[in-house]
């Protein structure tokens, strides 16, 4: 999928500030995508997921299996989305407008802005916990403000600065997490003493699988924001492998620390510090540096999403808006973090997975090798919108966020395990090409402006 070029950019593809990066100007080696996704996933969020199977009483074997399987599934989706960026040179949410239409695409971009804002808040809280413990800061609010300033400065410096920062963090965080896991090998007694309540498949397995999948999958609406500057070769494999290796490694570290703490408190930073003892500051450094690495990307894509809605603002203002709101939310929510984190992950799946299904179908099934032409995009793409809401509606009985609703099928037949996101993804992936075929087969002309 290449663009014809005239003076760098073909005007028919241009879309305000978000012009496609011309193919002959995408000189970045795709190997940098490995370090971008490695550093941004070798972080406190993945580490915290490792605590979930222990808190639920899942066996070590089933915990590892569920986390690895969920991470593989999530990495595959992010890899495909990364490929769309190298094919077109456009940001991720701008690309969604072909499948959903210009106007409805703005609505989806608004959801992505909320998504990035939520993750920005999650990682800011976790990084602040670790920073406070490492430097004995009595008030979390001070740590939240300090982390927010650092994240703002990195994200506002731009994509190239973020790439260099993530490359450095890949090395630093890699060493720190190796130390954390290596330290666990000297405490094999606690691992053998661990007494799980559940040894096989069940509710605990399903929840662990879902949270692991949720974390990695949620990067999907970001991916093209970074790959659009890269060559097409191997962009999928670098994105897939970087995210997968880091996530699994961090989750294993979290799992080991949760077991070694004997009684996980729900504060991963605190448990890590107590387990490492005199070396606690090393582990805590990994936590807050990892939080910064993840949030540098969260905030940058948050600013892109805000601008993609059509707001004519300079980047510094969109970046400032995101970090200010996240800082306020962090100060309000840090006292009940774990409840917020688990509920946030489950609710997150509902809008993203059918969106990803339609995006993959649009780029790799329906419109493969076709150029991206904004002039041919209607205000509303009925095929994409219908497929999206149909997939979402059918998945409702399988939902069980545990907050305001329990799906009939999930409650009666699945023991409360929520599998709606897998169903909505598969249905959206199948429905979108089918709707396009029906419209073309019967020569139905829908131009919803």
Beta strands, then each sheet from edge to edge (+ up, - down):
end
